[in-house]
Amino acid sequence: MKSITLGHLRSEGCRRLLVYCGRTNELCHHHESIDADRWPDETPVRSLDAKMVCTKCGTIGAEVRPDWTSHMRHQN
């Protein structure tokens, strides 16, 4: 299965990522929308999961997904 890259997301108009805390015990539930422009186009979205650090609880690891929210607002 081919990984989706940030370049692919950008070509579809998505420039932000949703990052959900990966903490599994005592669930943190923290999430943020971040700008994805700091990483190159060839970066697989899933490769970012292990690199994220929660700014609320400090847990290393997260679930990273495309944030289509702003893209959808511009289409209306």
DSSP file (Angstrom, degrees, kcal/mol; ACC not computed):
  #  RESIDUE AA STRUCTURE BP1 BP2  ACC     N-H-->O    O-->H-N    N-H-->O    O-->H-N    TCO  KAPPA ALPHA  PHI   PSI    X-CA   Y-CA   Z-CA
    1    1 A M              0   0    0      0, 0.0     2,-0.3     0, 0.0     0, 0.0   0.000 360.0 360.0 360.0 128.9    0.0    0.0    0.0
    2    2 A K        -     0   0    0      1,-0.1     2,-0.2     0, 0.0     0, 0.0  -0.566 360.0-122.7 -79.9 135.4    1.4    3.4   -1.1
    3    3 A S        -     0   0    0     -2,-0.3     2,-0.4     1,-0.1    -1,-0.1  -0.524  21.1-119.7 -77.4 142.3    1.7    6.0    1.6
    4    4 A I        -     0   0    0     -2,-0.2    41,-2.8     4,-0.0    42,-0.4  -0.682  33.3-151.4 -79.5 131.7    0.0    9.3    1.1
    5    5 A T  B  >  -A   44   0A   0     -2,-0.4     4,-1.9    39,-0.3    37,-0.1  -0.591  25.7-114.4-102.8 164.7    2.5   12.2    1.1
    6    6 A L  H  > S+     0   0    0     37,-2.3     4,-2.8    34,-0.3     5,-0.2   0.847 117.1  60.0 -64.4 -33.0    2.2   15.8    2.1
    7    7 A G  H  > S+     0   0    0     34,-2.9     4,-2.1     2,-0.2    -1,-0.2   0.899 104.2  49.4 -60.7 -40.7    2.8   16.7   -1.5
    8    8 A H  H  > S+     0   0    0     33,-0.4     4,-1.0     2,-0.2    -2,-0.2   0.932 111.6  48.5 -63.7 -45.4   -0.2   14.8   -2.5
    9    9 A L  H ><>S+     0   0    0     -4,-1.9     5,-2.6     1,-0.2     3,-0.8   0.921 110.9  50.8 -60.6 -43.5   -2.3   16.5    0.2
   10   10 A R  H ><5S+     0   0    0     -4,-2.8     3,-1.7     1,-0.3    -1,-0.2   0.890 104.9  56.4 -62.0 -39.3   -1.0   19.9   -0.9
   11   11 A S  H 3<5S+     0   0    0     -4,-2.1    -1,-0.3     1,-0.3    -2,-0.2   0.743 107.9  49.6 -65.0 -21.0   -1.9   19.1   -4.5
   12   12 A E  T <<5S-     0   0    0     -4,-1.0    -1,-0.3    -3,-0.8    -2,-0.2   0.385 127.3-100.9 -95.8   0.8   -5.5   18.5   -3.3
   13   13 A G  T < 5S+     0   0    0     -3,-1.7     2,-0.6     1,-0.3    -3,-0.2   0.517  80.4 129.9  96.0   6.2   -5.5   21.8   -1.4
   14   14 A C      < +     0   0    0     -5,-2.6    -1,-0.3    -6,-0.2    -2,-0.2  -0.851  16.7 159.5 -99.1 119.7   -4.9   20.5    2.1
   15   15 A R        +     0   0    0     -2,-0.6    21,-2.6    52,-0.3    22,-0.4   0.326  54.2  69.0-119.1   4.8   -2.1   22.4    3.9
   16   16 A R  E     -B   35   0B   0     51,-0.5    51,-2.4    19,-0.2     2,-0.4  -0.881  61.5-148.8-126.6 157.3   -2.9   21.6    7.6
   17   17 A L  E     -BC  34  66B   0     17,-2.8    17,-3.0    -2,-0.3     2,-0.5  -0.954  11.5-137.1-124.6 143.5   -2.8   18.4    9.7
   18   18 A L  E     -BC  33  65B   0     47,-3.1    47,-2.6    -2,-0.4     2,-0.5  -0.879  22.2-163.9 -94.4 129.9   -4.9   17.3   12.7
   19   19 A V  E     -BC  32  64B   0     13,-2.9    13,-1.9    -2,-0.5     2,-0.5  -0.971   3.1-166.8-121.3 120.3   -2.7   15.8   15.4
   20   20 A Y  E     -BC  31  63B   0     43,-2.7    43,-2.4    -2,-0.5    11,-0.2  -0.908  32.3-104.4-108.8 130.5   -4.4   13.7   18.2
   21   21 A C  E     - C   0  62B   0      9,-2.8    41,-0.2    -2,-0.5     8,-0.2  -0.192  21.4-147.5 -51.8 137.9   -2.4   12.8   21.3
   22   22 A G        +     0   0    0     39,-1.6     2,-0.2    37,-0.2    40,-0.2   0.319  51.1 133.1 -92.0   7.5   -1.3    9.2   21.3
   23   23 A R        -     0   0    0      1,-0.2     5,-0.4    38,-0.1     6,-0.2  -0.406  30.1-178.9 -64.3 128.1   -1.6    8.7   25.1
   24   24 A T        +     0   0    0     -2,-0.2     2,-0.4     3,-0.1     3,-0.4   0.711  62.2  61.6-104.0 -25.2   -3.4    5.5   25.8
   25   25 A N  S    S+     0   0    0      1,-0.3     3,-0.1     2,-0.0    -1,-0.0  -0.838 117.6   6.1-102.0 144.7   -3.5    5.5   29.6
   26   26 A E  S    S-     0   0    0     -2,-0.4    -1,-0.3     1,-0.1    -3,-0.1   0.971 103.3-118.6  48.5  63.1   -5.4    8.3   31.4
   27   27 A L        -     0   0    0     -3,-0.4    -1,-0.1     1,-0.1    -3,-0.1   0.078  28.8-164.8 -41.3 128.2   -6.6    9.6   28.1
   28   28 A C        -     0   0    0     -5,-0.4    -1,-0.1    -3,-0.1     3,-0.1   0.880   7.2-163.9 -82.4 -44.1   -5.4   13.1   27.3
   29   29 A H        +     0   0    0     -6,-0.2     2,-0.2     1,-0.2    -2,-0.1   0.555  33.5 149.2  67.8  10.6   -7.8   13.9   24.4
   30   30 A H        +     0   0    0    -10,-0.0    -9,-2.8     2,-0.0     2,-0.3  -0.516  17.0 168.7 -75.8 141.7   -5.6   16.8   23.3
   31   31 A H  E     -B   20   0B   0    -11,-0.2     2,-0.3    -2,-0.2   -11,-0.2  -0.989  11.2-174.4-149.7 155.2   -5.6   17.7   19.6
   32   32 A E  E     -B   19   0B   0    -13,-1.9   -13,-2.9    -2,-0.3     2,-0.5  -0.972  24.9-128.8-144.8 154.7   -4.4   20.5   17.5
   33   33 A S  E     -B   18   0B   0     -2,-0.3     2,-0.3   -15,-0.2   -15,-0.2  -0.953  37.2-174.5-103.8 126.6   -4.5   21.6   13.9
   34   34 A I  E     -B   17   0B   0    -17,-3.0   -17,-2.8    -2,-0.5     2,-0.3  -0.873  30.3-103.7-125.6 156.2   -1.0   22.5   12.6
   35   35 A D  E     -B   16   0B   0     -2,-0.3     3,-0.4   -19,-0.2   -19,-0.2  -0.608  23.5-160.3 -75.0 130.6    0.6   23.9    9.5
   36   36 A A    >   +     0   0    0    -21,-2.6     3,-1.5    -2,-0.3   -20,-0.1   0.388  66.5  98.8 -93.7   3.4    2.2   21.2    7.4
   37   37 A D  T 3   +     0   0    0    -22,-0.4    -1,-0.2     1,-0.3     4,-0.1   0.626  66.1  73.7 -69.6 -12.1    4.5   23.5    5.4
   38   38 A R  T 3  S+     0   0    0     -3,-0.4    -1,-0.3     2,-0.1    -2,-0.1   0.663  90.9  66.4 -76.2 -14.0    7.5   22.8    7.6
   39   39 A W  S <  S-     0   0    0     -3,-1.5    -3,-0.0     1,-0.1     0, 0.0  -0.812  90.9-105.7-108.9 149.5    8.0   19.3    6.0
   40   40 A P    >   -     0   0    0      0, 0.0     3,-1.8     0, 0.0   -34,-0.3  -0.232  32.1-106.5 -70.8 161.0    8.9   18.5    2.4
   41   41 A D  T 3  S+     0   0    0      1,-0.3   -34,-2.9   -35,-0.2   -33,-0.4   0.816 115.6  60.3 -55.0 -36.4    6.4   17.2   -0.2
   42   42 A E  T 3  S+     0   0    0    -36,-0.2    -1,-0.3   -37,-0.1    -3,-0.0   0.465  76.2 117.6 -78.0   1.4    7.8   13.6   -0.1
   43   43 A T    <   -     0   0    0     -3,-1.8   -37,-2.3     1,-0.1     2,-0.2  -0.556  65.9-131.3 -71.5 120.0    7.1   13.2    3.6
   44   44 A P  B >   -A    5   0A   0      0, 0.0     3,-1.0     0, 0.0     4,-0.5  -0.539  11.4-133.4 -69.1 135.6    4.6   10.4    4.2
   45   45 A V  G >  S+     0   0    0    -41,-2.8     3,-1.6     1,-0.3     4,-0.4   0.907 105.0  54.7 -56.0 -44.7    1.8   11.5    6.5
   46   46 A R  G >  S+     0   0    0    -42,-0.4     3,-0.9     1,-0.3     4,-0.4   0.724  94.7  68.5 -65.1 -22.1    2.0    8.4    8.7
   47   47 A S  G <  S+     0   0    0     -3,-1.0    -1,-0.3     1,-0.2     4,-0.3   0.697  91.9  62.2 -70.4 -16.2    5.7    8.9    9.2
   48   48 A L  G X> S+     0   0    0     -3,-1.6     3,-1.0    -4,-0.5     4,-1.0   0.704  81.3  82.3 -81.2 -20.1    4.9   11.9   11.4
   49   49 A D  G X4 S+     0   0    0     -3,-0.9    13,-1.7    -4,-0.4     3,-0.7   0.909  94.6  43.2 -50.3 -50.2    2.9    9.9   14.0
   50   50 A A  G 34 S+     0   0    0     -4,-0.4    -1,-0.3    -3,-0.2    -2,-0.1   0.642 111.0  57.0 -74.6 -14.8    6.0    8.8   15.9
   51   51 A K  G <4 S+     0   0    0     -3,-1.0    -1,-0.2    -4,-0.3    -2,-0.2   0.611  83.3 100.4 -93.2 -13.6    7.6   12.3   15.7
   52   52 A M    <<  -     0   0    0     -4,-1.0     9,-3.6    -3,-0.7     2,-0.4  -0.483  52.5-161.7 -80.7 143.7    4.8   14.3   17.4
   53   53 A V  B     -D   60   0C   0      7,-0.2     2,-0.3    -2,-0.2     7,-0.2  -0.992  24.0-120.4-124.2 126.7    4.9   15.4   21.0
   54   54 A C     >  -     0   0    0      5,-2.7     4,-1.5    -2,-0.4   -34,-0.0  -0.480  13.1-152.7 -67.2 127.5    1.8   16.4   22.9
   55   55 A T  T  4 S+     0   0    0     -2,-0.3    -1,-0.2     1,-0.2     0, 0.0   0.562  92.7  48.9 -79.0  -7.5    2.1   20.0   24.1
   56   56 A K  T  4 S+     0   0    0      3,-0.1    -1,-0.2   -26,-0.0    -2,-0.0   0.874 131.0   8.3 -95.0 -48.3   -0.4   19.2   26.9
   57   57 A C  T  4 S-     0   0    0      2,-0.1    -2,-0.2   -27,-0.0    -3,-0.0   0.545  91.8-121.0-114.8  -9.9    0.9   16.0   28.5
   58   58 A G     <  +     0   0    0     -4,-1.5    -3,-0.1     1,-0.3     2,-0.1   0.483  53.1 157.3  84.3   2.5    4.3   15.4   26.8
   59   59 A T        -     0   0    0     -6,-0.1    -5,-2.7     1,-0.1     2,-0.5  -0.390  38.2-135.1 -62.8 135.0    3.5   12.0   25.3
   60   60 A I  B    S+D   53   0C   0     -7,-0.2    -7,-0.2    -2,-0.1    -9,-0.1  -0.828  71.3  44.2 -93.3 127.3    5.6   11.2   22.3
   61   61 A G        +     0   0    0     -9,-3.6   -39,-1.6    -2,-0.5     2,-0.3   0.029  59.4 177.0 111.0 139.6    3.6    9.7   19.4
   62   62 A A  E     -C   21   0B   0    -13,-1.7     2,-0.6   -41,-0.2   -41,-0.2  -0.937  36.1 -98.6-157.3 173.9    0.2   10.8   18.0
   63   63 A E  E     -C   20   0B   0    -43,-2.4   -43,-2.7    -2,-0.3     2,-0.5  -0.954  39.0-162.6-105.4 122.2   -2.3   10.1   15.3
   64   64 A V  E     +C   19   0B   0     -2,-0.6   -45,-0.2   -45,-0.2   -15,-0.1  -0.905  15.3 166.1-111.4 130.4   -1.8   12.5   12.4
   65   65 A R  E     -C   18   0B   0    -47,-2.6   -47,-3.1    -2,-0.5     2,-0.1  -0.937  42.8 -89.8-136.1 157.8   -4.6   13.1    9.8
   66   66 A P  E     -C   17   0B   0      0, 0.0     2,-0.8     0, 0.0   -49,-0.3  -0.428  34.1-138.3 -63.8 143.9   -5.2   15.6    7.0
   67   67 A D        +     0   0    0    -51,-2.4   -51,-0.5   -33,-0.1     4,-0.3  -0.876  28.0 171.2-106.2  99.0   -7.2   18.6    8.2
   68   68 A W     >  +     0   0    0     -2,-0.8     4,-2.4     1,-0.2     5,-0.2   0.437  49.6 101.2 -86.2  -0.3   -9.7   19.3    5.4
   69   69 A T  H  > S+     0   0    0      1,-0.2     4,-1.7     2,-0.2    -1,-0.2   0.922  85.3  39.0 -55.1 -54.7  -11.6   21.9    7.5
   70   70 A S  H  > S+     0   0    0     -3,-0.3     4,-1.6     1,-0.2    -1,-0.2   0.860 114.5  55.4 -68.1 -33.6  -10.2   25.1    5.9
   71   71 A H  H  > S+     0   0    0     -4,-0.3     4,-0.8     1,-0.2    -1,-0.2   0.897 107.9  49.2 -62.7 -41.0  -10.2   23.5    2.5
   72   72 A M  H  X S+     0   0    0     -4,-2.4     4,-0.8     1,-0.2     3,-0.4   0.860 106.6  55.7 -69.3 -36.5  -13.9   22.8    2.8
   73   73 A R  H >< S+     0   0    0     -4,-1.7     3,-0.6     1,-0.2    -1,-0.2   0.878 105.3  52.9 -63.0 -37.8  -14.7   26.4    3.9
   74   74 A H  H 3< S+     0   0    0     -4,-1.6    -1,-0.2     1,-0.2    -2,-0.2   0.734 102.8  58.5 -71.7 -22.0  -13.0   27.8    0.8
   75   75 A Q  H 3<        0   0    0     -4,-0.8    -1,-0.2    -3,-0.4    -2,-0.2   0.745 360.0 360.0 -78.9 -23.1  -15.1   25.6   -1.5
   76   76 A N    <<        0   0    0     -4,-0.8    -1,-0.2    -3,-0.6    -2,-0.2   0.470 360.0 360.0 -81.1 360.0  -18.5   27.0   -0.2
